[in-house]
Amino acid sequence: MARPDILSRNPFEDAFDRLGGAPLTLAVLDLDHFKTLNDTLGHTEGDRVLRGIERLLSGSLPSGSIIGRIGGDEYAAILPETAAETALILFDEVIRHFQIHRDPHWPRTLGLSVGIASRPAHATTYPDLYRAADEALLRAKREGRSRACIFVESKMVLKSNYYPKSQLERLAKLSNALGRTEASLLREALDELIERNRGAL
């Protein structure tokens, strides 16, 4: 099976437009701490990493996927007729493969983060869908990097409005120490609170 070409930004956006209004998932990918690798090992090694990422994406994503290099170390992929949850499983596997087969000389912090959004669930136009996927990518970075996240429309007040800075800093340290997301720790605490007060419900 022929591997898809890696398109530049404009041909990638054109390919999105040609799909009309068909359901699809857009993923935005970014290398974590890529600048550190470039600064320590040089741009030749950085280019080798990017070529490896391109081979991994074109060899791992389903037939019919469209892959683009959006700029620098940022890539995007269109998965036609694919649900966000299916894309999440696919990209979890891609991230795991990257971690397992990484060059031992690369900085330990080098990883791959992915943000995912789907049409029509999250947006319909390319700019809006890209914005949603990029927001999910930023959340993946905030929650510890080297992970994939699906866009979630925020209807909650920012947790910084509820908790003092010192508590949020301790939560971030705990998240890092346990290798878990801050969101999962907060969910666990909420579950325990509800269970403890089940009689009041």
Secondary structure, 3 states (H helix, E strand, C coil): CCCCCEECHHHHHHHHHHCCCCCEEEEEEEEECHHHHHHHHCHHHHHHHHHHHHHHHHHHCCCCCEEEEEECCEEEEEEECCCHHHHHHHHHHHHHHHHHCCCCCCCCCCEEEEEEEEECCCCCCHHHHHHHHHHHHHHHHHCCCCCEEECCCCCCCCHHHCCCHHHHHHHHHHHHHHCCCHHHHHHHHHHHHHHHCHHHC
